[in-house]
Amino acid sequence: MLLLHIFKLLIFTHPICGFVFNGRFRHLVKEVTSVLLGTPTHETRWLEQKLDHFDEKENRTWNMRYFKRNDLWRPNGPVILFIGGESETSPGFLYGGMAYELAKETNGVIFASEHRYYGKSVPLKFTGVDDFKYLSAKQSLADNAHLIRTIKLNPLFSKAKVVVIGGSYAGNLAAWMRLLYPELVDAAVASSGPVLAKKDFYEYLEKVNDVYEQYGTNNCLSRINDNFKRYETLFETEHGIENLKKEENICPESDMSVPENKQLFFLSKASDFMGRVQYGRAIDIKNNCEKMNETKEKSELFDEPNFWREESKCNDYDFNRMVDNYYKNKSDWTACWTYQTCTEFGYFQSSTSNKQPFTNNIPVDFFVKLCMKTFGSEFNDTRIENGIDRVNAMYEGLHPNVTKVVFVNGDMDPWSRLGILEDVSYDAPAIIIPRASHCRDLVANYKDSEDELKEAIKHIKYLIKKWIGVGEFI
């Protein structure tokens, strides 16, 4: 698995369909799946969906997977829908975290949908890049709208209030369901949603810098910067590159004079720190800094290599082989999230800002080349920028005209820099949780949670109950 460890940060990552460089939704799935103990009380269901909801001439259909848990429901209880994101979804969302807590406290029925092209919800047998054209947020929103309409055909739920919940990219979808389908959705929790599409997401590494500055030890950032500058120096000469390859156990055939290979190396090294900030706690940052201070060997400053090649016992930083091995084999849908970043969102975590310690060796062009090499030369700057403009126009970026949506972000989360951090209105508030990372409010372990997180979760549930008039507001 040379690639998936690093690109979990540029995702939500999964062997079926991975968020290049991010792992966000998959990380949630892993956490909630751990609560599936004992005899499950949910059902696995399938719903026929249109391949294209917006083309009347397209008659093909496919089956979307979703999960249902009904044992908490009582008459007049709401419908709680946990929206799937860029990974296989899990019934674990029905047994722990925000959706479960809300259903338990309001006598609700819980559903969890799976995003088209991810997990087992695969619309097409892949034959070419054109088959990806049905993969978009707009189509996924229509899928969830059809699911809600189908749920409400049941007389038990026909008059029920509907709450949608999502985290990360699915946090976007939760807010956008309320924006586009207000007649179907009564309230929404949008957790850690990067609602602003952006090509050069340089703010991500700026936030990593800020978190290490706030929670790390005094000399931690300078130590990180010194190591990355040292790598820069080694890359300046052939002799330096040879020393680097020995020091980092880089495969002999990896030509580190190739710019994209060098950029891949720097991205791999930066991803260690990106992951700690995105999913860690304040104490984890402090501990990482202390470990670096105690470490003398350069090779021990980082976690397990991201590009380890087991058969050769070396690290393979080769951009072309990476794409060929993981993205050209689209029959297993590993390129799904990459496609969405290339056609809708950008989210390219560059090092173009000087307010971060990782040097400027991860350019936006690296990600543009990834798009072009994976999907074809037409997936260039212009196409990427046009897609981003369409998304921001359709969903209104940081200023959506919505009510009864709560936008939640952790103040440690780098993705919060593309999220809504100020109240849109009285009925569309923003909550920033101190010392919280990506989507912590959705899967919090209450026993180990900080007081600020517990209070935020309590307030989120208060707002939803107030908006739908259930629980203590009946």
C-alpha positions in Angstrom: 0.0 0.0 0.0 2.6 2.5 -1.1 0.1 5.3 -1.7 -3.0 5.1 0.4 -1.3 6.1 3.7 -0.2 9.5 2.5 -3.2 10.2 0.3 -5.6 9.6 3.2 -4.8 13.2 4.1 -5.7 14.5 0.7 -8.9 12.3 1.8 -11.4 10.6 2.9 -9.2 7.1 1.5 -10.6 3.7 0.7 -9.5 0.7 -1.4 -12.6 1.1 -3.5 -12.4 4.9 -3.9 -9.9 7.0 -2.1 -9.7 10.7 -1.3 -6.3 11.4 -2.6 -4.4 13.1 0.2 -7.1 12.9 2.9 -8.5 9.8 4.6 -11.1 11.9 6.4 -14.3 10.0 6.0 -12.6 6.7 6.1 -11.1 7.8 9.5 -14.7 8.3 10.7 -15.8 5.0 9.4 -12.9 3.2 11.2 -13.9 4.9 14.5 -17.6 4.2 14.4 -17.2 0.6 13.1 -15.4 -0.2 16.4 -18.7 0.3 18.3 -20.4 -2.6 16.4 -20.4 -5.1 19.2 -23.0 -7.8 20.0 -26.0 -8.4 17.8 -26.6 -5.6 15.3 -30.2 -4.3 15.1 -29.9 -2.6 11.7 -31.0 -3.6 8.2 -29.0 -3.3 5.0 -31.2 -2.0 2.2 -30.8 -1.1 -1.5 -32.5 1.7 -3.4 -32.8 2.0 -7.1 -31.4 5.3 -8.2 -31.2 7.1 -11.6 -27.8 7.1 -13.1 -28.3 10.7 -14.1 -31.0 12.6 -12.2 -30.8 15.6 -14.6 -31.1 13.9 -18.0 -34.6 12.7 -18.9 -33.2 10.7 -21.8 -30.9 8.7 -19.6 -32.9 5.6 -18.4 -30.2 3.6 -16.7 -30.4 2.9 -13.0 -28.3 1.4 -10.3 -28.7 0.3 -6.6 -27.5 2.5 -3.8 -26.8 0.8 -0.4 -28.0 2.3 2.8 -28.5 1.2 6.4 -31.6 1.5 8.7 -32.0 1.2 12.4 -35.5 1.3 13.7 -35.4 0.1 17.3 -35.1 3.6 18.8 -38.1 5.0 17.0 -41.3 5.9 18.6 -44.4 7.6 17.1 -43.7 11.2 16.1 -40.0 10.7 16.2 -37.8 12.3 13.5 -35.9 10.7 10.6 -32.1 11.1 11.1 -30.0 10.6 8.0 -26.3 10.3 8.2 -25.0 11.2 4.8 -22.1 9.1 3.3 -19.0 10.8 2.1 -15.9 9.8 0.1 -15.5 6.3 1.4 -17.5 3.1 2.1 -20.1 4.0 4.8 -20.6 1.9 7.9 -23.6 0.9 10.0 -21.5 1.9 12.9 -22.9 5.5 12.5 -26.2 4.0 13.7 -24.7 2.9 17.0 -22.5 5.7 18.2 -21.8 9.4 17.8 -24.0 12.3 16.9 -26.7 10.6 14.8 -27.2 7.8 17.4 -27.3 10.3 20.3 -29.9 12.4 18.5 -32.0 9.5 17.6 -31.9 8.1 21.1 -32.9 11.4 22.7 -35.7 12.2 20.2 -37.1 8.6 19.5 -35.8 8.8 15.9 -35.2 6.3 13.2 -31.7 6.4 11.8 -30.5 5.9 8.3 -27.0 6.0 6.8 -26.6 6.5 3.1 -23.6 5.5 0.9 -22.2 7.9 -1.7 -22.4 6.8 -5.3 -19.1 5.3 -6.6 -17.9 4.5 -3.1 -18.1 1.3 -1.1 -20.7 -1.1 -2.6 -22.7 1.7 -4.3 -21.1 1.4 -7.7 -23.3 2.6 -10.6 -21.2 1.3 -13.5 -18.7 -1.3 -14.5 -15.8 0.9 -15.4 -14.9 1.1 -19.1 -13.3 4.6 -19.3 -12.9 8.0 -17.8 -16.3 9.1 -19.2 -18.0 6.8 -16.7 -16.9 9.2 -14.0 -19.1 11.9 -15.3 -21.9 10.7 -13.1 -19.8 11.2 -10.0 -20.5 14.6 -8.5 -21.9 16.3 -5.4 -25.0 17.3 -7.4 -25.8 13.7 -8.3 -25.2 12.6 -4.7 -27.5 15.2 -3.3 -30.2 14.0 -5.7 -29.6 10.4 -4.5 -30.2 11.5 -0.9 -33.2 13.5 -1.9 -34.7 10.4 -3.6 -33.9 8.3 -0.5 -35.7 10.8 1.8 -38.8 10.8 -0.5 -38.8 7.0 -0.4 -38.5 6.9 3.4 -41.4 9.3 3.7 -43.6 7.0 1.5 -43.9 4.9 4.7 -47.0 6.1 6.6 -45.0 5.9 9.8 -42.5 8.5 8.6 -44.7 10.6 6.2 -45.0 13.5 8.6 -41.7 13.1 10.4 -39.1 15.9 10.6 -35.9 15.1 8.7 -32.4 15.9 10.1 -29.3 15.3 7.9 -25.8 14.9 9.4 -22.5 14.8 7.6 -18.8 15.2 8.3 -16.0 16.5 6.1 -17.1 16.4 2.4 -20.4 14.9 3.6 -20.6 17.9 5.9 -20.8 20.0 2.7 -23.5 17.7 1.5 -25.5 18.0 4.7 -25.6 21.8 4.4 -26.3 21.7 0.7 -29.2 19.3 1.2 -30.8 22.0 3.3 -29.9 24.6 0.6 -31.2 22.7 -2.4 -34.0 20.6 -0.8 -35.5 22.7 2.0 -38.8 21.0 1.4 -37.3 17.6 2.4 -34.8 18.6 5.1 -35.8 20.4 8.3 -32.4 20.8 9.9 -28.7 19.9 9.3 -25.4 19.3 11.1 -22.5 20.2 8.8 -19.4 19.0 10.7 -15.9 20.1 9.4 -17.3 20.8 5.9 -14.8 22.6 3.6 -17.7 24.3 1.8 -15.5 26.7 -0.1 -13.9 25.0 -3.2 -10.4 26.3 -3.7 -7.6 25.4 -6.1 -4.6 26.4 -4.1 -5.4 25.4 -0.5 -2.2 26.7 1.0 -4.0 27.5 4.2 -4.0 23.9 5.1 -0.2 23.9 5.9 -0.5 27.3 7.5 -3.0 25.8 10.0 -0.6 22.9 10.6 2.0 25.5 11.4 -0.3 27.3 13.8 -1.3 24.2 15.7 2.4 23.2 16.2 3.1 26.7 17.3 0.3 26.8 19.8 0.5 23.2 21.2 4.1 22.2 20.5 7.3 22.9 22.4 9.3 26.1 22.0 11.8 24.9 19.3 9.5 22.4 17.5 8.7 24.4 14.4 12.3 25.5 13.9 13.4 21.8 14.2 10.9 20.8 11.6 11.9 23.6 9.3 15.6 22.8 9.7 15.0 19.2 8.6 13.0 20.3 5.5 15.7 22.9 4.6 18.3 20.1 4.9 16.3 18.0 2.4 16.3 21.0 0.1 20.1 21.3 0.3 20.5 17.6 -0.4 18.4 17.9 -3.5 20.7 20.6 -4.9 23.5 18.2 -6.0 23.9 14.7 -7.4 26.0 13.8 -4.4 23.4 15.1 -2.1 20.7 13.1 -3.8 22.7 10.0 -3.5 23.2 10.6 0.2 19.5 11.2 0.6 18.6 8.0 -1.2 20.9 6.0 1.2 19.6 7.9 4.2 16.0 7.4 3.3 16.3 4.0 1.8 14.9 5.2 -1.5 14.7 2.6 -4.3 17.6 2.8 -6.8 15.3 3.2 -9.8 13.6 6.2 -8.2 15.0 9.2 -10.1 14.9 11.9 -7.4 16.1 14.6 -9.9 12.7 14.5 -11.5 10.7 17.4 -10.1 7.5 15.4 -9.4 9.4 12.7 -7.5 11.0 15.4 -5.4 7.6 16.9 -4.7 6.2 13.6 -3.8 9.0 13.1 -1.3 8.3 16.4 0.4 4.5 15.7 0.4 5.2 12.4 2.1 7.3 13.9 4.8 4.8 16.7 5.4 2.0 14.3 5.6 3.3 13.0 9.0 2.6 16.3 10.5 -0.6 16.9 8.6 -2.1 13.7 9.9 -1.3 14.4 13.5 -3.0 17.8 13.3 -6.0 16.7 11.3 -6.9 13.8 13.7 -4.9 14.3 16.8 -5.2 16.1 20.1 -3.2 18.9 21.6 -1.3 16.5 23.7 -0.3 14.5 20.6 1.3 17.6 19.1 3.3 18.2 22.3 4.4 14.6 22.5 5.5 14.6 18.9 7.7 17.6 19.5 9.2 16.1 22.5 10.0 12.9 20.6 11.7 14.9 17.9 13.8 16.7 20.5 14.9 13.3 21.9 15.6 11.8 18.5 19.1 12.0 17.0 18.7 9.9 13.9 17.2 11.8 11.0 15.4 8.7 9.8 13.6 8.4 13.1 12.0 11.8 12.9 9.1 10.5 10.8 6.6 7.7 11.0 6.7 4.6 8.8 7.5 5.5 5.2 4.4 6.2 3.1 5.9 4.7 -0.1 7.4 1.5 1.2 7.7 -1.2 -1.5 7.6 -4.5 0.3 9.1 -6.7 -2.4 12.2 -4.4 -2.8 12.4 -3.3 0.9 12.8 0.3 -0.2 10.8 3.5 -0.6 9.6 4.2 -4.1 9.0 8.0 -4.7 8.1 7.8 -8.3 5.2 9.9 -9.5 4.6 8.1 -12.7 4.6 4.6 -11.1 2.3 6.0 -8.3 -0.3 7.1 -10.9 0.1 3.9 -12.9 -0.2 1.6 -9.9 -3.0 3.3 -8.1 -4.9 5.6 -10.4 -4.7 4.0 -13.9 -6.3 0.9 -12.5 -9.6 2.6 -12.3 -11.5 -0.7 -12.4 -11.3 -0.8 -8.6 -12.4 2.9 -8.4 -9.3 4.1 -6.5 -9.5 7.4 -8.4 -13.0 8.5 -7.3 -12.1 11.2 -4.9 -9.2 12.4 -7.0 -11.8 12.9 -9.8 -14.0 15.0 -7.6 -11.1 17.2 -6.6 -10.1 17.6 -10.2 -13.6 18.4 -11.4 -15.3 20.1 -8.5 -13.3 21.1 -5.4 -9.5 21.5 -5.9 -8.5 21.3 -2.3 -4.8 21.1 -3.4 -2.7 21.3 -0.2 0.2 23.2 -1.5 3.2 24.7 0.3 3.1 28.0 -1.6 2.7 30.0 1.7 5.8 31.1 3.6 3.8 30.8 6.9 4.6 27.1 7.3 7.8 25.1 8.1 7.8 22.6 5.2 9.6 24.8 2.6 8.0 25.5 -0.8 8.4 22.2 -2.6 4.7 21.1 -3.0 3.4 23.3 -5.8 -0.2 23.4 -7.0 1.1 22.2 -10.3 1.9 18.8 -8.7 -1.8 18.2 -8.2 -2.7 19.6 -11.6 -0.3 17.1 -13.2 -1.8 14.3 -11.1 -5.2 15.2 -12.6 -3.9 15.3 -16.1 -1.9 12.1 -15.9 -4.7 10.2 -14.3 -7.7 11.4 -16.4 -6.2 13.0 -19.5 -4.7 16.2 -20.7 -8.1 18.0 -20.8 -8.2 17.9 -17.0 -6.0 20.9 -16.9 -5.9 24.2 -15.0 -8.8 25.6 -16.9 -11.1 22.7 -16.3 -10.2 22.5 -12.6 -10.8 26.3 -12.2 -14.1 26.1 -14.1 -15.3 23.3 -11.9 -14.4 25.2 -8.7 -16.3 28.3 -10.0 -19.4 26.2 -10.7 -19.4 24.6 -7.3 -19.0 27.9 -5.5 -21.7 29.5 -7.6 -24.1 26.6 -7.1 -23.6 26.2 -3.3 -22.7 29.8 -2.4 -19.4 29.2 -0.8 -19.0 30.7 2.7 -22.3 32.6 2.5 -25.1 30.1 1.7 -28.6 31.3 2.0 -29.7 28.7 4.5 -31.4 28.4 7.9 -31.5 25.6 10.5 -28.0 24.5 9.7 -25.3 24.4 12.3 -21.7 24.6 11.0 -19.2 22.9 13.3 -15.4 23.0 13.1 -12.6 22.1 15.4 -10.1 24.8 15.9 -7.2 22.4 15.3 -8.6 21.2 12.0 -6.7 22.4 8.9 -9.9 21.9 6.8 -11.6 24.5 8.9 -9.8 27.2 6.8 -12.3 26.4 4.1 -15.3 26.2 6.4 -17.8 28.6 7.8 -16.4 30.0 11.0 -18.8 32.9 11.6 -22.6 32.8 11.9 -24.4 32.9 8.6 -27.5 34.1 10.5 -29.2 33.5 13.8 -30.6 30.2 12.5 -27.4 29.2 10.8 -24.8 29.5 13.5 -21.1 28.5 13.5 -19.5 26.6 16.3 -15.8 26.4 16.8 -14.7 23.8 19.3 -11.4 24.5 21.1 -8.7 21.8 21.0 -10.8 19.7 18.6 -9.7 18.1 15.4 -11.5 16.9 12.2 -15.2 15.8 12.9 -14.6 15.2 16.6 -18.2 16.1 17.4 -19.5 13.3 15.3 -17.6 10.4 16.8 -16.5 11.7 20.2 -15.6 9.2 22.9 -17.5 11.0 25.6 -15.4 9.6 28.5 -12.2 10.9 27.0 -13.5 14.2 25.5 -12.5 17.6 26.7 -15.1 19.7 28.4 -15.3 22.1 25.4 -16.2 19.2 23.1 -18.8 17.9 25.4 -20.4 21.3 25.7 -20.3 21.8 21.9 -22.1 18.5 21.3 -24.7 19.3 23.9 -25.4 22.7 22.2 -25.5 21.1 18.7 -28.2 18.7 19.9 -30.0 21.5 21.6 -30.2 23.4 18.3 -31.4 20.5 16.3 -34.1 19.6 18.8 -35.2 23.3 18.9 -35.4 23.5 15.1 -37.5 20.3 14.7 -39.6 20.7 17.9 -38.8 17.4 19.5 -37.2 16.1 22.7 -37.6 18.7 25.4 -39.1 21.1 22.9 -42.2 18.9 22.2 
